[in-house]
Amino acid sequence: MPVVAIATCREFPDLDAEDQLLIPALSELGIDAVPAVWTDETIDWSAFDLVLIRETWDYAERREEFLAWARAVSEVSDLANRLDLLEWNTDKRYLAELAAASVPVVTTQFLAPGDDEEQWRPALASDEVVVKPAVSCGSRDTQRYSTAEDVDAIVVHVRRLLDDGRHVMVQPYLAAVDTAGETALVYLDGVFSHSIRKGQMLVRGSEGDKVNGLFVQEQIDPREPSVDELQVAERVMAAIPSPPPLYARVDLIPDADGAPTLLELELTEPSLFLSFNPLAPGRLAAAIAARIPA
């Protein structure tokens, strides 16, 4: 029987409820699946037919270690998503590449360690902005600010991240998210599967409470994407180097004119919200089974 490792972190050694749905779905296809903490040095990754990255939500503070682990795993087992996508997607500067490819992306200014204040002050032109590190996960170190009232706090936040040697993103806060929320479209093996609505998460001046210190709790509801959202998501997916990733999540929010705009393309460890579509666990299991060598 083929065996798949579902890579996770120490905070979720048995996976969360969403990813646990995948284990019986794989079992029905004759595949054994076991959670495996990616930082556990006792694990022999070569023993698995495929290593599926799912809940490695602690990678942002140790990206180089995570990528070194992924490289080592890819030498002894199949890795999903594949290594080149992980290297690209774990730094959100990939958004600049997608924007250059004419994908509608939330306007983003990237700041590098060593940039002085005069270089990044123009990024504060909007009434409200979001500041976050380019390597981040679960809204950690991410805050929403008023540029009229919170300038000192913005400067402190940006300087702290830059002084830590981290690249920083400054984006306008698109207020339509307060009412419309985000639409997250899930693709499995390059094919649209299902979508959900994520409610507004960022409260001005607060990072919010984190689950196990890793991510902000979200309000999730089922949602059918609009035609415009599907068209933008397909453009995003078309910009990913072939072959298609095993899984992808395209997060869209409305811009000032209501047009769908890419906030993030998640290819590394996104929640896939498998419980929001009864067919989703089976679809993902089938996509995994197709990648296991006969």
C-alpha positions in Angstrom: 0.0 0.0 0.0 1.4 3.4 -0.9 2.1 5.7 2.0 1.7 9.5 2.0 3.2 11.8 4.7 1.1 14.8 5.4 3.6 17.4 6.6 2.5 19.5 9.5 4.0 21.5 12.4 4.5 20.7 16.1 1.5 22.8 17.1 -0.8 20.5 15.0 0.8 17.1 15.1 -2.5 15.3 14.3 -3.6 17.9 11.7 -6.6 20.2 12.0 -10.1 19.0 11.3 -10.0 20.1 7.7 -7.0 18.1 6.7 -8.0 15.1 8.7 -10.8 14.6 6.1 -8.1 13.7 3.6 -7.0 10.6 5.5 -10.2 8.5 5.0 -10.5 9.8 1.4 -7.0 8.5 0.6 -7.8 5.2 2.4 -10.7 4.6 0.1 -8.2 4.8 -2.8 -5.9 2.3 -1.1 -3.4 4.9 0.2 -2.2 5.1 3.8 -1.7 8.7 5.0 0.0 9.7 8.2 0.7 13.2 9.7 4.4 14.0 10.0 5.9 17.0 11.7 8.4 18.5 9.3 10.9 19.5 11.9 11.0 15.9 13.4 14.6 14.8 12.7 13.7 11.2 13.4 11.5 10.8 10.4 12.8 8.9 7.3 11.2 10.9 4.5 12.4 8.4 1.9 9.9 5.9 3.4 7.0 7.8 1.8 5.8 7.6 -1.7 4.8 11.3 -1.5 5.2 14.0 1.0 2.2 16.4 1.0 2.9 19.8 2.6 -0.2 21.0 4.4 0.2 22.6 7.9 3.8 23.8 8.0 2.5 27.0 9.4 5.6 27.8 11.4 7.9 28.2 8.3 7.7 32.0 8.1 10.2 32.5 10.9 12.6 29.9 9.5 12.1 30.0 5.8 15.6 28.9 4.9 15.4 25.9 7.2 12.1 25.0 5.7 13.4 25.2 2.1 16.5 23.2 3.0 14.2 20.5 4.4 12.0 20.6 1.3 15.1 20.3 -0.9 16.3 17.3 1.1 12.8 15.6 0.9 12.5 16.2 -2.8 15.8 14.2 -3.3 14.3 11.1 -1.7 10.6 11.4 -2.3 8.0 13.1 -4.4 7.0 16.5 -2.9 3.8 18.4 -3.3 3.7 21.2 -4.0 7.0 20.9 -5.8 10.2 22.6 -4.7 10.4 25.3 -7.3 7.0 26.5 -6.4 7.8 26.6 -2.7 10.9 28.6 -3.3 9.0 31.1 -5.3 5.8 31.3 -3.3 7.2 31.5 0.2 8.3 35.1 -0.5 5.5 37.4 -1.4 7.6 39.3 -3.8 6.2 36.9 -6.3 3.3 39.3 -6.5 5.5 41.8 -8.4 6.1 39.1 -11.0 2.4 38.4 -11.4 1.7 42.1 -11.7 4.4 42.4 -14.4 2.5 39.5 -16.2 -0.6 41.7 -16.2 -2.4 39.9 -13.4 -4.5 42.4 -11.4 -2.7 42.5 -8.1 -3.3 44.7 -5.1 -0.8 47.7 -5.4 2.2 46.7 -3.4 5.4 48.6 -2.5 8.2 46.3 -1.4 10.8 47.7 1.0 14.3 46.2 1.5 16.6 46.3 4.5 18.7 49.5 4.0 15.9 51.5 2.4 15.7 54.9 4.2 12.4 56.5 5.1 12.4 58.8 2.1 12.2 55.7 -0.1 9.2 54.2 1.5 7.2 57.2 2.6 5.4 57.4 -0.8 3.8 54.0 0.0 1.7 55.8 2.7 -0.4 57.7 0.1 -3.6 55.8 0.9 -5.9 56.7 3.8 -5.3 53.2 5.3 -2.5 50.8 4.6 -1.5 47.3 5.6 2.1 46.6 6.6 3.5 43.1 6.7 6.7 41.1 6.0 7.2 39.6 2.6 7.8 36.3 4.2 4.8 35.7 6.5 2.0 33.4 7.2 -1.3 33.5 9.1 -1.3 37.4 9.3 1.5 37.4 11.8 3.4 40.7 12.0 0.6 42.2 9.9 -1.3 45.3 10.8 -3.7 47.8 9.4 -3.1 51.5 10.0 -4.6 54.9 9.3 -2.0 57.1 7.6 -3.5 60.2 9.1 -3.4 59.0 12.7 -0.9 56.1 13.0 2.2 57.4 11.2 4.5 56.9 14.2 3.2 53.4 14.7 3.7 52.6 11.0 7.3 53.9 11.1 8.1 51.8 14.2 6.6 48.7 12.6 8.4 49.1 9.3 11.7 49.9 10.9 11.4 46.9 13.3 10.9 44.5 10.3 13.7 46.1 8.2 16.1 46.1 11.1 15.4 42.4 11.5 16.6 42.0 7.9 13.2 41.3 6.5 11.6 42.7 3.4 8.4 44.6 4.0 5.2 45.0 2.0 3.0 48.1 2.2 -0.4 47.9 0.5 -3.5 50.1 0.5 -6.2 48.8 2.7 -9.1 48.1 0.3 -12.2 49.0 2.3 -14.6 46.8 0.3 -13.2 43.8 2.1 -15.1 45.1 5.2 -18.4 44.2 3.6 -17.6 41.8 0.7 -14.8 39.9 2.4 -12.2 37.9 0.5 -13.1 35.2 -2.0 -10.7 32.2 -1.8 -10.9 29.9 -4.8 -9.4 26.5 -4.4 -7.8 24.7 -7.4 -6.9 21.0 -7.3 -4.5 19.8 -10.0 -5.2 23.0 -11.9 -9.0 22.6 -11.9 -11.3 24.8 -9.9 -12.9 22.9 -7.1 -14.7 25.2 -4.6 -14.6 28.6 -3.0 -15.3 30.3 0.3 -15.7 33.7 1.7 -13.3 35.0 4.4 -14.6 37.8 6.5 -12.6 40.9 7.4 -9.8 40.1 9.7 -7.6 43.1 10.2 -8.6 45.6 12.9 -6.7 48.8 12.9 -3.8 48.8 15.3 -4.1 45.2 16.3 -2.7 41.9 15.0 -5.6 40.0 16.5 -5.6 36.9 18.6 -3.7 34.0 17.1 -4.6 30.3 17.3 -1.6 28.5 18.8 0.3 31.7 18.0 0.3 30.8 14.3 -2.7 32.4 12.6 -5.7 34.7 13.1 -9.0 32.9 13.5 -11.2 33.6 10.4 -14.9 33.8 9.7 -15.5 31.3 6.9 -18.6 30.8 4.8 -19.4 29.0 1.5 -19.4 31.3 -1.5 -19.9 30.8 -5.2 -17.4 33.0 -7.1 -18.6 35.5 -9.7 -17.8 35.2 -13.3 -15.3 38.0 -13.0 -13.6 36.3 -10.0 -13.3 33.0 -11.9 -11.8 34.9 -14.9 -9.2 36.6 -12.7 -8.4 33.3 -10.9 -7.9 31.5 -14.2 -5.4 34.3 -15.2 -3.5 33.8 -12.0 -3.4 30.0 -12.5 -2.2 30.4 -16.1 0.7 32.4 -14.8 2.0 29.5 -12.7 4.8 27.5 -14.4 3.6 24.2 -15.7 2.7 21.6 -14.8 -0.1 22.8 -12.5 0.4 22.5 -8.7 -1.3 19.8 -6.8 -3.2 22.5 -4.9 -3.5 26.3 -5.1 -5.7 28.9 -3.4 -6.3 32.2 -5.1 -7.4 34.9 -2.7 -9.2 37.8 -4.3 -10.7 41.1 -2.9 -12.6 43.9 -4.6 -10.6 47.0 -5.5 -12.0 50.5 -5.2 -14.1 49.9 -8.3 -15.3 46.5 -7.2 -13.1 44.6 -9.6 -11.5 41.3 -8.3 -7.9 41.8 -7.4 -5.3 39.3 -6.3 -4.3 39.6 -2.6 -2.3 36.3 -2.5 -1.7 33.1 -4.4 -1.2 30.4 -1.9 0.9 27.4 -3.0 2.7 26.4 0.1 0.5 25.6 3.1 -3.0 27.2 2.6 -6.1 26.0 4.3 -8.1 24.3 1.5 -11.4 24.4 3.4 -12.2 20.8 2.5 -15.3 20.6 4.7 -17.0 23.3 2.6 -17.5 21.1 -0.4 -18.4 17.4 0.1 -16.5 16.4 -3.0 -13.3 18.3 -2.1 -11.6 15.6 0.0 -12.2 13.0 -2.7 -11.0 15.3 -5.4 -7.7 16.1 -3.6 -7.2 12.4 -2.8 -7.7 11.5 -6.4 -5.2 14.2 -7.5 -2.7 12.8 -4.9 -3.2 9.2 -6.1 -2.5 10.3 -9.7 0.9 11.5 -8.7 2.0 8.4 -6.9 4.2 6.2 -9.2 2.6 2.9 -10.1 
